[in-house]
Amino acid sequence: MKDHRSNAGELQHGRNVRRGHHRRKVRYLIVGGGEVTEKQYFLHLRKLFDVAIDYRWDHCDPSKLASLAVECKKNAAKDAGVDGYRAVWVVVDVDEYTASQLRLAQKTCQKAGMKLIISNPCFEVWLVDHIRLCPESHKGTKEVEELAKTLGITAGRNNKSIREDSIEGKLEAAKANALRHNSEQKAHWRQELADCHEQDFAPWTDMVDIINMIERG
């Protein structure tokens, strides 16, 4: 007579083996100030790269977003039931914020082992780069947002929703275009974040850093 306990043990062992071979997705945390556009874009990346991206948002200044990210990172580290984050990014626009707010956010990120991702003047610079080089003349939020709308990238209420079909398969083009307008001279002002020099590094986006790290895995 067959020992059912042995058979049950074999089945249990088999389940454990299968679980052991199941690939766990790499986890990233992104904390941003965009409730619609940025969230939709990072959900797009989650599907594109098959990774776990947790997106948290709040309508507050960059320094407070950085503090929120620190808390989220600490809470995740306390949870023994999940893997830790491979990287944590705080995604902000220059937009209406001051250089001092951005500097404080950058300092908080550096201290906590996170990275501040800036788009200047707004996140739509990165979206435009998927279709064409964001023009050097576009240093204000309204004109960049209007260009994104004209190119058919954004639609819906206040043109905040992304038409994903418009950017599909164009990630490499976006990276190339971003690197073209992210000049060495602008990089100086991006790192300094000096008062009254915000327009000296527009248009600009750090989004390439996120894409490169996710691609490396």
C-alpha positions in Angstrom: 0.0 0.0 0.0 1.4 3.3 -1.1 2.4 5.7 1.7 0.2 8.8 1.1 2.2 10.8 3.6 5.3 10.3 1.4 3.3 11.3 -1.7 2.1 14.4 0.0 5.6 15.3 1.0 6.8 14.9 -2.6 4.0 17.1 -3.8 4.9 19.7 -1.2 8.5 19.5 -2.2 7.6 20.0 -5.8 5.6 23.1 -5.0 8.6 24.5 -3.1 10.9 23.8 -6.0 8.6 25.6 -8.4 8.4 28.6 -6.1 12.1 28.6 -5.8 12.5 28.9 -9.5 9.9 31.7 -9.8 11.6 34.9 -10.8 11.0 37.7 -8.3 10.5 41.1 -9.9 13.0 43.8 -9.2 11.3 46.5 -7.1 11.6 50.3 -7.5 10.0 53.2 -5.6 9.2 56.4 -7.3 7.8 59.4 -5.4 6.5 62.2 -7.5 4.3 65.3 -7.7 2.3 64.2 -10.7 -1.1 62.5 -10.0 -1.9 61.6 -13.6 0.9 62.0 -16.3 3.9 60.7 -14.3 1.9 57.9 -12.7 0.7 56.7 -16.1 4.2 56.8 -17.6 5.7 54.8 -14.8 2.9 52.2 -15.1 3.9 52.1 -18.8 7.5 51.3 -17.8 6.3 48.7 -15.3 4.7 46.8 -18.2 7.5 47.5 -20.6 10.3 46.1 -18.4 8.2 43.7 -16.3 9.4 45.2 -13.1 7.6 46.2 -9.9 7.4 50.0 -9.7 5.6 51.5 -6.7 4.5 55.0 -7.4 3.5 57.4 -4.6 2.5 61.0 -5.2 1.7 64.1 -3.3 1.0 67.7 -4.3 3.8 69.3 -2.3 7.2 70.9 -2.9 10.3 68.8 -3.8 11.8 68.9 -0.4 8.7 67.4 1.2 8.4 64.8 -1.6 12.0 63.8 -0.7 11.1 63.4 3.0 8.1 61.3 2.0 10.3 59.1 0.0 12.6 58.6 3.0 9.7 57.5 5.1 8.4 55.1 2.3 11.9 53.6 2.0 12.2 53.1 5.8 8.8 51.5 6.0 9.6 49.1 3.2 12.9 48.1 4.9 10.9 47.1 8.0 8.6 44.8 6.0 10.3 41.4 6.1 7.7 39.9 3.8 8.8 41.8 0.7 12.1 42.5 -1.1 13.7 45.9 -0.6 13.8 48.5 -3.3 16.6 48.3 -5.8 16.4 52.1 -6.2 14.3 55.0 -5.0 13.8 58.1 -7.1 12.1 61.4 -6.3 10.7 62.8 -9.6 10.0 66.5 -9.7 9.5 69.4 -12.1 11.3 72.7 -11.8 8.0 74.4 -12.7 7.0 76.9 -10.0 9.5 75.7 -7.4 12.5 77.5 -6.2 16.1 76.5 -6.4 16.4 76.3 -2.6 13.6 73.8 -2.5 15.3 71.7 -5.2 18.6 71.9 -3.4 17.1 70.7 -0.1 15.4 67.8 -1.9 18.7 66.9 -3.6 20.5 67.0 -0.2 17.8 64.8 1.4 18.0 62.3 -1.5 21.8 62.1 -1.4 21.8 61.5 2.4 19.2 58.7 2.1 20.8 56.9 -0.9 18.1 58.0 -3.2 18.2 60.1 -6.4 16.4 63.3 -7.3 15.1 63.2 -10.9 14.5 66.7 -12.3 12.6 67.7 -15.5 12.9 71.4 -16.4 10.5 73.0 -16.8 8.2 69.9 -16.6 7.9 66.2 -17.2 6.5 66.8 -20.7 10.1 67.6 -21.9 10.8 63.8 -21.6 7.6 62.9 -23.4 8.4 65.3 -26.3 11.8 63.7 -26.5 10.1 60.5 -27.6 8.9 62.1 -30.8 11.5 64.9 -31.4 14.2 66.9 -29.7 12.6 69.3 -27.2 13.4 72.7 -28.6 16.0 74.9 -26.8 13.5 77.7 -27.1 10.9 75.9 -24.9 11.8 76.9 -21.4 8.3 77.4 -19.9 5.8 74.8 -18.8 2.9 76.0 -20.9 4.9 75.9 -24.2 6.3 72.4 -23.5 2.8 71.1 -22.5 1.3 72.7 -25.7 4.0 71.0 -27.8 3.2 67.6 -26.2 -0.4 68.1 -27.1 0.3 69.2 -30.7 2.5 66.1 -31.2 -0.4 63.9 -30.1 1.3 62.7 -27.0 -1.1 64.0 -24.4 -4.9 64.3 -24.4 -7.9 64.2 -22.1 -8.7 66.6 -19.3 -6.1 69.4 -19.2 -4.0 67.2 -21.6 -2.6 65.2 -18.7 -3.3 61.7 -20.0 -0.6 60.1 -22.2 -1.5 58.4 -25.5 0.7 55.4 -25.0 0.5 54.5 -28.7 2.3 57.7 -29.5 5.4 56.8 -27.5 5.4 53.0 -28.0 8.8 51.8 -29.2 10.4 55.2 -29.0 12.4 54.9 -25.8 15.8 54.9 -27.5 14.9 58.0 -29.5 13.9 59.7 -26.2 17.2 58.9 -24.6 19.1 60.1 -27.6 17.2 63.4 -27.7 17.5 64.0 -24.0 21.2 63.6 -24.1 21.4 66.1 -27.0 19.8 68.9 -25.1 21.3 67.9 -21.7 24.5 69.8 -22.6 27.6 70.0 -20.4 26.9 73.7 -19.8 23.4 72.9 -18.6 24.7 70.0 -16.5 26.7 72.6 -14.4 23.6 74.5 -13.6 21.6 71.3 -13.0 24.1 70.2 -10.3 24.5 73.6 -8.8 20.7 74.4 -8.6 21.7 78.0 -8.1 19.1 80.7 -7.4 17.8 82.5 -10.5 19.5 80.1 -12.8 16.6 77.6 -13.4 16.2 78.6 -17.0 19.9 78.1 -17.7 19.4 74.4 -17.7 16.1 74.2 -19.6 15.0 72.1 -21.4 16.4 69.3 -19.3 15.4 65.9 -18.0 17.1 63.3 -15.7 14.8 60.6 -16.8 17.6 58.9 -18.8 19.1 57.9 -15.4 16.0 55.9 -14.5 15.7 54.2 -17.8 19.4 53.2 -17.8 19.2 51.7 -14.4 16.0 49.7 -15.1 17.6 48.4 -18.3 20.7 47.2 -16.4 18.4 45.4 -14.0 
